[in-house]
Amino acid sequence: MSNEWHKTACILCSINCGIEVQLDGRRFARIRGDKANPRSEGYTCEKALRLDSYQNGRDRLTTPLRRRADGGFEAIDWDTAIREIAERLVRVRDTHGGETIFYYGGGGQGNHLGGAYSSATRRALGSIYTSNALAQEKTGEFWVDGQLFGRPRCHTTGDFEHAEVAMFVGKNPWQSHGFPRARAILRAIASDPNRALIVVDPRRTETAEMADHYLQVRPGTDVFLLSALLAVLIEEDLLDHRFLAEHTTNGDRLFELLRAVPVADACARCGVGEELVRTVARRIAGAASVSIFEDLGIQQAPHSTLNSYLEKLIYVLTGNFARRGGMNIHTKMAGLGGGKEAGRTTPVGGHRIITGLIPCNVIPDEILTNHPKRFRAMIVESTNPVHSLADSQRMRAALEALELVVVIDVAMTETARQAHYVLPAASQYEKWETTFFTLEFPNNVFHLRAPLLDPLPGTLAEPEIHRRLVRAIGALTDDDVAPLHAAAAQGRAAYAPVFLQTMATRPDLAALAPVILYETLGPTLGKGNEAAALLWGAAHTCAITYPESVRRAGFTGEGPELGEALFEAIFTRRSGVTFTVDEYEETWQRMATPDQRVNLDVPELLDELAGLRDAPSVTTPDFPFVLSAGERRSSTANTIMRDPAFRKRDSIGLRMSRADAERLGVGVGALVRVVTKRGSAETVVELSDTLQAGHLSLPNGLGLSYPDPVGDVAVHGVPPNELTASEDRDWLAGTPWHKHVPARVEPIAEDPPAAA
C-alpha cells in the first residue's frame, strides 16, 4: 500500500467535500478529509469513508454491449459501438427530426464534466430536448426565483455560518447536508444561546432534535404552515417596511391574500400549535439575519412550487435578503440546467419547460403515444431513470417503446438493462471530473479533480465518448480544426483569439465547442488531461461575468489575463479554489428584474394560495397512510452506491410509528406489504419514534440489483419508484410527490409451523 495521500472529493452529495485517499493497488485503503479544501476544510461525514464500494463495485462494465434479438447482450468493440450508434442516431434524425432524440442525465452528485461535453453530441444531431434529476427536485424553486428576482439563474443561497436564525423546511442537513460543513455549523448554532435553529418537518429528524423550535407538520401540509407564518407577520406588523418600500414591488394582492389567511384554521390543518407558529414568526422578524433552506421534503410534495414561493417570501418580507447572514444570489462556474426555457413546452403534452428541463414525470407521456412529435430515441448518461424517476413501470414501458436507447454508465444499471447499447464509462476517480454545484456565498469554491487511477481497461471517459460520436456523426472534420491546432501549438494566448473568431464566424462549429476544445486545446494540457480544456472556456466566462468577485478571490490581471489566472489555479490546485468572493450588496447587481426590485406578484401562485381552503386531502380510506418514498438515512446515499456492503448498519425496512404498528398488530421485523395505487412491495417493519401516526418512510437508494461473489444477481431492499405514480405531480413544475405517496399497509401472515 502506498503512503501517498491523493486529493479528490466525495461524490455522494452536492457538497463534494474534499477528501484524501491512500491507494492499495486499485482499492481505496484509507480516506480522510482534506484540510486544504477551501469548502470543507477537512470536514467529511462517515459516508465518504466507504467510497471503495463505488470504485470497485462488482457490476462495473468493461466493454460496450449490444442488445441481441433474444433480449440478452453481447460484447462488441468500441469502433463497432460508436459506428452503429452514430448510424442509428442519424437515421432517427433524418427520418423524424433531431428534436425526437431526447437526452437525459449528464451526471449525478459528483460528475458533471462529461455531461458538459454531451452538448456537442446533441447539437450535432439537432437534439433540443433534455432533462435531468433537477427536474424532479428544483425546477419549481428555480421558476419562483425567476418570478421574484428576474431569471431562474438568480438562485439564492443561505449564509448559515453567519445567520442568527437558521430555518430548514423539509430539510435534514444532518444527513443530506446541502451546505458546507453542515454538522459543524448546526452544532455551532444549536450551542449559541443568541442564535436559533428552526426546523419544519413531519419527521423528527436528527436536525429537528437539535432545534430551538421544531414545527412537526402533518405530511404534505407545509403550505398551511408557511401561509400561517406569513399571515402572522402581516397581522402583528412584523414586516421590514423600509426594505419593502425600497426593494420590492407589486405586493398589493399578496398582502390582501395573506391578511385573509385564517391563522387558527391553517395551524389546525398543519397540526402545529398557533402559539408556536406566532413565536417562530416573532423570532424570525426580530433576528438580525435569517437564512432558510428548503429541500425535497416540500419540493416533492403537494403544492411544491407554491411552497417555494411562500418560503422565499418569509425572508423577503422580513428584509433578510442581500445581507450578511441572510439570503443572497451566488456566482456560478457554469449552469446546471439545460438552457433558457423562453416559454417552451414539451412537444406532445405541452408541459412547461423550466431552465431547459422537461419535467421528469412527463417523460413517458412524451413517448407512449402516436403523436408525430413523440420522442423516438433517448441517450441516457450517468443516471438511472428507471430506478430514480417516478413510476418505474411506466418508465420501463417508455424505454421499450423507443427505436433506440443508448446508456453511458459505469455499471449495469436498471436503465442499462433496457438499452439497445450500453457504453462503459470510466469511474469518477479514473478521469478528470468536477461538479457545477457552486452554490456558496460570500465565498464560492470550484474543485476540478484529477484522476486517481487509470481508467479500467475497456472503459472510456465521457468526453472521449462524445468526441468519437461527434466525429462518427460527421459533424466535425480535420479541416475544421486544423487552424485551431496550429494556434494551440503557439500557446493559450495565441489560441484564444483564433478560437473566438472561429466560434463567431462558424456557428456550426460553435455548437461543438466542448469537443473542439478537447481536440485542440486539450492536448496542450498534457496527455490524459484533455477533458480539462472545457474549464478554460468556463474560467474566462466567469472572469468576464464576475471580474471584481474574481479579483477579491486573489486573482489579478486585466482582460484575458484574469481568466487565464483563474484557469491556471483551477487546473493546478488539487484541493480546489475559491474562485469568487462577494460583498453582500453584490446581490442587488445580480437581480434581473427591470427595476432591480423583488417582484412579489406571481399570479399563478397567488391564485393557488387563494384556493387553499378548498384543497383536498390526497389520502383516502383505501390509502390512509402517507409514504415518504425515499428517506435519506445514515445507511443510504445515492444510487451510484450499488453494493449493499456500503451499508455498515443495514436499515432497509419500512419505518412506522409505534401507534400504527400496534393498530396493525405488527412488530419489529414483521413482514408487511406496502400497497399504493401503482404497485406493492414486501418489506419488514422498523419502529420509529420520529414518525407521527399515519406517516411511513422507505429509504432512498435501495432496490438495486447487484451480483454476489459468484455472479448471482439479487435486488436488495425496496425500489421506491415501483410504488409512485407519474401523474402525481405539481401542477405547475411537474415535480413528483415522492415524499407524499398515499399508501396502505397489509400484514403478511407467517406460514404456520409444519405438522410434526
N, C-alpha and C positions, 0 to 999 in steps of 0.2 A: 504494500500500500504506500502511495506517495504521501509525503508530509506537506506537500504544497496545498495551499488553500486557493481555490479558484472562485472568482467573484461572478455572481449571476443574480437571479431573482426568483422568488416564489411565483408560481403561476396558478394558484388556487383561489385567488380573489382579485378584485380590481386594484388593490393597493400595491401588489407586486413588491413586497418587502425585499430589500436587498439581503442576499444570503451568500455564504461562502461554503464551498463544497470540497471535501477531500475525496479523491477517487481511489478505488481499488480495482484496477482494470477499467471496466465499463460500469462498475457499480458505484453508487453514492455511499461511501463508507461512513462519513460524518458530515453533518450540516449544522451551521450556526449562523446567527445574524451577522450582517456586515455593518460594523460600526461606522465605516466610512460612507455609507449610503446616505445622501442628504435628506432622503424622505423618511426612511425608517430608523436610521441611527442605531442600528444593532437590534432593534425590536423585531421579533417574529413570534407567531403563535406556534403551538405544538404541531400543527398540520404540516408545516413546511419540512419538518424533520423526517417525513415519510415519503418524500418525493421519489425515492428509488422505485417505489411501486409503479409510478408512471413511466419512468425512464426504461425500466427493464420488465415491462409487462409481457406476459406470455402470448398475448394476442397481437403483438407488433406484426405489421405487414412488411415483407421484404421483396416483393415482386409485384408488378402490375397484374391485375386479374381481369379476365373477361368472362361474362356470363355465357354458359353453354345453353343449348336449346332445351336441355333437361332441367334447367334451373340451377345447376351447380356452377362452379367457377373453375377456370383453367388459367395457369400461369402463362403470361406472354412477356416478350421483351419490351423494353421502353420504346424502341423505334416503332414497333408494331402498334403499341398502345397509342402513342401520340398521333401516328398517321391515321389510324382508324377513327379515333375520337374526333380529330380535326375534320376528316371527311364527313362524318355523320353530323357534326355541328353545322358545317357549311351546307349540307343537304337540307337540314331543317331551316336554316336561314334563307336559302334560295327558294324553298318551296312555300314556307309560311311567313317569312319575315324574321329578322333578327329579334324583334320585340317578343317573339314567342319563346325565346330562350331565357329562362329565369335563373338567376344566381342567388344562392342562399349561403350565408356564412361569412367567411373572411377572418375567422379567428374566434377565440374564446376570451378567457380572462388573463391569458398570458401571451397570446400570439396574434399580432395584428400586421406584422411586416409582410407576410406572404399575401394576405388579403389585399394589401395596398397594391400589389402587383397585378391582382386579378382584374383591375380596371382596364388594363391593356387588352386582355383576352376578351372581355365583354365588349369593349368598343370596336375591336377588330371584327366582332360578329354582329354589331348593331344591337346588342342586348341592352335594354334600358330599364328593366325592372329587377329590383333586388330587395333583399331583406336580410335581417339577422336577429339575434336574440334581443337586441334593444327594442324591437317592435313588439315584444311581448312583455316589456317591462317599463320603458322610459318614454315612449313616444307621446303619451298623454301629457306627461310633465313638460316635455320639450314644446309641445303645442301651446301649453299655457305660457311658457317662457316667451314664446313668440307674440302672444296676445298682450302680455303685460309689458314686455321690455323691447319689443320691436321685431325680433327674429328668434327662431328656436336656438340659434347658436349663442344667444345671450343667456347661457346657463349659469345659475348661481350655485355657490358652494359656501358652506359654513366655516367660520373661523373659530372652531371649537376650542382650540388651545387658549384663546383669549376671551371666550364668551363667559359672561356672568351666569347666564342661563343657557343650558343646552337641552333641546327638546327633540325627542325621537318619536316619530309617528309611524307605526308599522315597521319598526326597525330595531334589530337587536345587534348593535355593533360589537358586543362581546364575542359573538360567533361570526357575524358576517362582515365585521369591520366597516368599511365604507369611507374611512379617513385614516391618515397615517397614525400609527402608534395608538390605536383605538383604546386598548385596555388600559394603557398608562394614563391617557387623558381622562378616561372615565373615572379611574381611581382618584386622580387629582381633583376633579370636580366634586366627586362624592365626599372627599375628605375635607373640603374647604367650606366652613360654615357661611361664608359670604357668597357662595355660588349655589346653584340649584340644578338638579337633574330632573327632567320631566319626561315620563315615558307613557305613551299611548299604545296599548297593545292588548288584544284579547287574551294572550297567554302571558303568564308571569315569568318572563324571561330572566336570564342572568342579569341583563341591564336593568330590568324592572326591579329586581331585588335590591339594586343599589340606589334606586330613585328616591328623591325627596318627595316627589308627587307622582304616584302611579295611578293612571286612569285606565282601569280594566274594562274596556268597552265590550259589549256583545259583538261577536264576529259580524263583520260587514256593516256596522253602524257608525263607523268613524265619521261619516258625513254629518251625522246629527251632533256628534260631539264638537266637531270643528265649527259648525254653524252656531252652536250654542256659545262657544268661546268668543266668536266674533260678535255675537249679539250682546254678550256681557260687556265687551269693550265699548260698544256703542251705548248701551243702556247706562253704564256707570261712567261714561265720558272718560275713558282711559286711552283715547287716541292721542297720537302725536300731531296736534293740529298744525303746528308750524311746518313740520315735514310734509304733511298732506297738502298744505297750501302752496309750498314751494316746488314740490317734486311729483305730484300726481295730478291726474285729470280724469274727467268723465266718471265721477263716483256717485252721481245722484241716485240712479236706480239701485245700485248696490246697497247704498246706505238705507234706502227705503225698504228693501227686502230684508236686510239684517235687522232693522227695527221691528219688523213684523214676525221675526222668529220667536215662537213660544218657548222660552228657555226651559221652563219646567218640563214641558212635554218632550222637548228634544233630549233633555237629560234622562228622562224616564225611558225613552226609546233606546238610548245607547247604554243604559244601565249604570250610569255614573252619577253619583250624588250631586245635586245642584250646588251645594256649598263648596264641594271640592272643585267643581268647574269654575266657580267665581274666584276661589282662592288662587287657582292657577292663572286665570286671566289677570288678576291683580299683580301676581308675581312677575308675569311677562311684561306687563305695562310699566312696572316700577323698576325694571332692570336697566342698567346702563348699556347692556348689549345682550342680544339673544341670537343664537344660531339654531336652525331647525333642519332636521334630516328626515325626509320622507322616503319610504322604500317599498318593497314589494308587498308588505302587509296591507297597504292601501292601494298600491298600483296594480294589484292583481285581485281586485275585489270589486263589488258593486260600487258605482259612482266614482270610478278611479280617477277620471280626468277632473271631475268636479272636486274630488278630494285634493288634488294637486293645486287647484285654483284657491281653495279655501286655506290650505296650509300656507301658501305664499302670501295670502292676504294678511295672515297673522303678523308676519314680520314687516310687511309694508305698512300696515295701518298703525303699527307701534314705532315706526321710524327706524327699524333695525336693518337698514339697507344702506350699502356704501359707507360702512363704518367699521371700526375695529371691533372684533368680537361678534360682528353681525354677518349678514349675507352679502356676498359680492360676486361680480361677474369675473371669471377667471380667464387667463390666457389659454391657448392650446397650441400643441405642436402640429396637430392635424385633426381633421374632423372624424367623428365616429359613425356618422350616418351615411346614407347613400347619395346625398346631394340635396339640392333645393327641390321642394315639392311644387311650388308655384301653382297651386290649385290642381295638381294632378290627381287622378283617381285610377283605380285598378281597371284593366281593360274589359273585364267581364262584369263584375259586380258593381263597379263604380264606387268602391270604397275609398275613403280618404287616405292619401299617401302623405306621411309626415316625415320630414327630414329625408325624403327619398326612399323611405322604407315601407313596403307593403305590410299591412297588419298580418302577423303570423297566423292568426286564427282563420283568415280567409284564403290562405294559400290553396287548400284543397278545392275551394269553391271556384278558383280560377283555373282549375284543371279538369275537374269531374263535371264536364258539361260538353255540349255540342257546339258551343259558341265559336264562331270562326276565329276569334282573337284569343282563344284559350292558350295557355302555356303548353308547348309540345316537348320541350326538353328542359333539363334542370342540371346545373352544376352546383354541387354541394361541397363546400370547402371547410374543413376543420370544425365541423359541427355535426350534430346528431339529431335532426328534426324529428325523426320517427320516435325517438325517446323523449325529447325535451319540449316539443310543442304539444299543445292540447290535442286530444283526440287521436291517439296513436293509430287506432284502427282506420280512421278516415285518411290519415296521412299515408299509411301504407297503401291504401287503395289508390290514392292520388299518384304515388310514385309508380305503381304498377300500370297506370293508365298512360304514362308518358312514353314517347317514342325513344327517348334517350335519357338516362340518368348517369352522370359521372360524379363519383365521390373521390375527394382528395383527403386522406386522413392517415393517421399513424397506425390505427388499429381497425380490426374488422368489426365495425360498429353495427348497431341495429339498422342504421340507414344504409351502410355499405352493403348489407345483405340484400337490399332491394335494388342495387345498382346494376347497370349493364357493364360498366367499367369501374374498377377501383384502382386508384393510383396511390402508392405508398409514399408518405411524406417522412422526411427526417423529423426526429423529435425536436421539441423546443430547446433542448440542450445540445443539439447537434448542428446548429446553424445560427446565423445572426438573427436576433429576434428582439422584439420590443412590443409595447402596447402604447396606445394613444390615450390612456386614461390619465391625462394631465389635467387634474381637476382641483388643484390646490390654490389657495390664496392666503396670504400675500406672496409666499414663495412657491414657485411651481417647478417641479422636478421632472426630468426626462431621463430614461435609462435605456441605452442601447446595449444589448447583451451579446457578448462574443460567445461562440460555441465552446463548450467544454470538451466535446468529443467529436470525432469524425462521424459523418452520417453512417448509420447502419448499412452495410452492403446491400445494394438493391433498392435503396431509397433515394429520393431527391428532395431538396428544399423547394418550397412552393415557387419562389421567384424563378428558379430554373425551369420548373414545370411550365410556368406561364410563358417564359421566353420561347420554349420549344413549341408550345401551342400557337403562339402568335406567328412564328416562322412557318409552321405547317399550314396554317390557315392561308398564308400568302400575303399577309398584311405588311410585312417588313422584308426588305431585301438588303443585300450587302451594299449596293449602290446608295441606298437611302442613308446609311450610317457612315459611309466612308469619310466624309468631311469631319464628322464628329470624332471618329477615331484619330484622325490626324491632329485635330485641335487638342484632344485629351493628352496626346503624347507631349505636348508643349506645356502641360501643367493646368491646374484648375483656373488660373487667372485667364489663360488663353482660351480655355474651353467655354467659360461662361458666356461670352458674347456670341459665340458660334451657336451654342445650344439655344440661347434666347432667340436669335434670329431664325433658326430653323423652326422653332415652335411657333413663331409669329407668322412665318410665310408658308408653312406646311401644316395646316390644321389636321390633315390625315395622320401626320407623324406626332403632332401634339397629343392626339388621343392615345398614343402608345408610349408616352413619356417615361413611365416607370421602366419598361423593358429597354427602351433606348438608353436610359441612364445606366442600367445594369450592364448592357453590352459595351458601352463606350467609355463611360467614366469608371465603371466598376473595376475593370482590370488594373487601373492605376492605383487602386487601394490595396492591391496585393492579392495573390491567388487565394481563392476561397472567401474573399471579403466583398465580392461584387454586390451582394444584396444591400450592403450599407449605402450604396450610391443614392438610393432614393432619399435618404436623410439629408444629403447635400441640398437637394431642392427644398426640402421641408425647413431646413435651418435658415436658408436665405429668405424664404417666405415669412418665417417667424420674425426674423430681424427687420424685415420691411414693415411688417404689421405692428410690431411692438418694440420699436427701436429703443425708447427710453427704458422700458422694463428690462430689456436685454442688457442695456448698459448698467442698470442698477445691480444686475446679477454679476457684474465684474468684467464684462466683455468690452473691448474697445475697438475703434475703427469707424470709418465713415463709408457709406455706401456698401459695396460688396464686401469690404474688409470685415464689417461687423458680422455678416452671415458666415464668412469663412472662419472667423474666430470661433463662432458658435459651433459650426460643424466639426472643427478640429477637436474641440472639447468633447462633443458627443461621441466622436469616433474613438477617442483615445482614453477617456476616463472610464475605467471599468466599473466603478461604483455608481455611475450616474452623475448628472449635472443639474444644478439649479439654473434653469435657463431664463427665468424671468423673476424679478422682484417688483412688487407693485406697491403703490401708495393707495390708500383706501378711496381717495377721490377719483382714482382711475376708473372705477366702476361707472361713473357718470359718462365718461368718454366712450364707453363700450355700449351704451344704450343705443338702440337702433330705431326708436320712435322718432317721428319728425321733430318733436319739441324736446327730446331727451327727458321726458317725464314718464312716469309709470302710468299706463292706461288701465284704469280699473274696470272699464266696461267690456265685458265679454258676453255678448247677448246669448249665445248658445248655452252657456253655463248658468247665466242668471235665470234663463227660462227653466232649466233643470232645478235650480235652487228653489224657484217659486213653486214647483210642483212636488217638493219633498214630502209634504204632509200625506200625499196620496201614494207614496212609493210603497209597493207591496213587499212582503217578505218573500224570499225565494225558497224557503223551506216549506214543506208540505207534510201532511200526515204520513205519506208514503216514504218521505225522506226527511225525517225530523232533525237530523244532525247536520252540522256544518263541518265539512272535512277540509283541513288545510293540506293540500296535496303537494307537499314539498317543504318540510320544515328543516332549516339548517341546524344541525346538531353538532356536538363536539366530535362525533364519529363520522361525519359526512363532509364532503367538499363539493367539487363539481364533477361532471361525468367523464372527464379525462382520467379520473382515478377509477379504473375499471376493476382492479384487483381487490377482492373483498378483504385481503390481508391488510389493506390500508387501515381498516377499522380495528384498532387495537382493542377497543371496547365496543363490542357489537351492540348496536341499538337500531334494530331494523323493523320493530313492530309498530302496531297501531297504538298510539297513546290516547288515553281517555281518562276522564275524572273517576274518582272512586265512586261517586254517586251514580254515575252511568253504569259502571261495572256492576255495582250491587243490583241495580234495577234490571240489568240484563242477565244477572246470575252468572257472571264470568269473573275469573281472577287472573292473576299474573300468569302468562304463558298459555292461557286458554286459546284454542283455535277458533277464529271467527271469520265470517265472510263480510267484507265491506261491499255494499251494493250502491251504485249510482244509476242514473238513467242511461249511462253509456255502457257500463260494464260492471264486473265484480272481480274481487281478488280475495284470496285467503291469506291470512296473516295471524300473528299471535298478539295477544294483548300486553301492553305495558301500562301500568297505572301511574298517573302523574297528578301531583297536587298543583301543577302550574296551569291546568286547564279548567275552565268553567264547565258545568254540566251542559251537554249539548254540543260541545266542541271536541273534534277529533283531529289528530295530525298523523301523517305519514312522513318519513324522512325524505329529503331530496337525494338525488344521485344514486338511487338504488334501482333494482330491476334490470341490471345489466347482465348480459351473457358474458361468461368468462371461462376459459378452459382450465381444467385441473392439471396436475403434473403429467398425467398420462394422455391429455388431449381431449377428454370428455368435457363438453360444454354444458354449463348449467346456468340458470338465472338465479341471482341472489337478491332476495327482497322483492318488494312490490314496485313495478314501474308505475309511477303515479298517473301518467297520462293515458293509461288504459282505462282510467276512471273519469277523465274530464271530457267535456263536450265542446266542440269548436264554436257552436252557436252561443255559448255563454261567454259573452264578452262585452266590453264597454261600447256603448252606442256610438261614441264619437271617435275614439282612437283605435277601437278594435282589440284592446289589450285583454288577455284572458282572465278568468276568475279562478286561477289556480288555488288561491287562498280561501275560496268560498264555494265549495262544491257540495250541494245538497246530497245527503247520503243516509243510509240506514246500516245497522249492524245486526247480523244474524249469528247467534251462537251455533257452532257446529258440534253436534253430539259426538263424543268419543265412542269408538267401537266398544261394545261390551266385551268383557273378558271371555275367552274361548271356554267352552264347556270342558270339564275335567274328563 
